Amino acid sequence: MYLELRGIRKAFDGSLALDDIDLSVGEHEFVCLLGPSGCGKTTLLRIVAGLLPSDSGTITLGGQDLSSVPARKRGFGIVFQSYSLFPNMTVAENVGYGLRIRGETRERIAARVRELLALIKLPDYAERYPHQLSGGQQQRVALARALAVDPALILLDEPLSALDARVRTDMRAEIHEVQRRLQIPTIMVTHDQEEALTLADKIVCMNDGRIEQMGSPSDLYLRPRTRFVASFVGLSNLLPTDWVREAMPELLASRPDGASERYEACLRPENLRVAADAQGPGRVRDLIFMGNLTRLRVAWMGRELTVEQHGAAGLSRGAPVRLAAEPGLCAWVST
């Protein structure tokens, strides 16, 4: 692996922020650190960047120990949530700033700036100032500035959280395209599970300073190992074993051998099917139209389940229904 973290620990005033973090990042991999506020993801990113020391553990890049290498010499490109563009510099000057302080020639800087502005689709914005740009455009410029110095690693600290929903979606696509084209290993901090599922080759789901689960987006979504991951990554119906035994015994076939009663069945909303049935034991509590999907809350055998499906013919609030699950798509998680 290209970047290796082993046994990273960090405490603040006696409170443990990171607890023995082990993480590997491949040479062209996009990794998302995903978790709620306060889980330690930004602290971990700052330690990788060299902006914060760890209390113990090692970080190596291509086999080189980074423990004594200061942030400015690690050769990383960093993009923060706040953009941090220089307000008195033009777009071109912002993008070329890192090259200028490295002593590159004017010709080299100008050529690199033109190349990057074309890459981020702002080729005609070189002479504008940050205040003349939208939030999304400022974030593109911040990304170009980070890329200008040919970084060994890109670090993104919630770069999209200050943008509105439409711009965030567009910027997500831009970041994905740029990273795939340049093949630069990237670590991004986010609390938005949709961003992580869309962008990442590998998601590191964190909680209380620990890694709960690490794997591909499909691994975490389809095969969550803990209750926290199942509830944080996407919507899920978490069903106790004793309830499953009475109400949906067909799900028990997928239960792991030796699993205790503490395990719960995890059924994603799209793996349930609801249909109108005058004799059905279920009732539709709520129904939300979401364009190509309809989301329903269904009272069933003493619990309320969330269902998502295409179309809802014959269904309305209060309607009697029958419910069916897809047992092969049921995951079991530890509580």
CORRA-V518572 format. One line per field, one symbol per residue. burial: b if it has 16 or more other ideal C-beta (glycine too) atoms within 10 Angstrom, else e. A space follows every 50 residues. Layout:
burial: ???
//
This chain:
burial: ebbbbeebbbeeeeeebbeebebebeeebbbbbbbeeebbbbbbbbbbbb eeebeebebebeeeebeeeeeeebebbbbebebebeeeebbbbbbbbbbe eeebeeeebeebbeebbebbebeebbeebbeebeebbbbbbbbbbbbbbe bbbbbbbbbbeebeeebbeebbebbeebbeeeebbbbbbbbbbebbbebb bbbbbbbebbbbbbbebebbbbbbbbbbbbebbbebbebebeebeebbee beeeeeeeeeeebbbbbbbbbbebeeeeebebebeebeeeeeebbbbbeb eeeebbbbbeebeebeeebebbbebebeebbbbbe
//
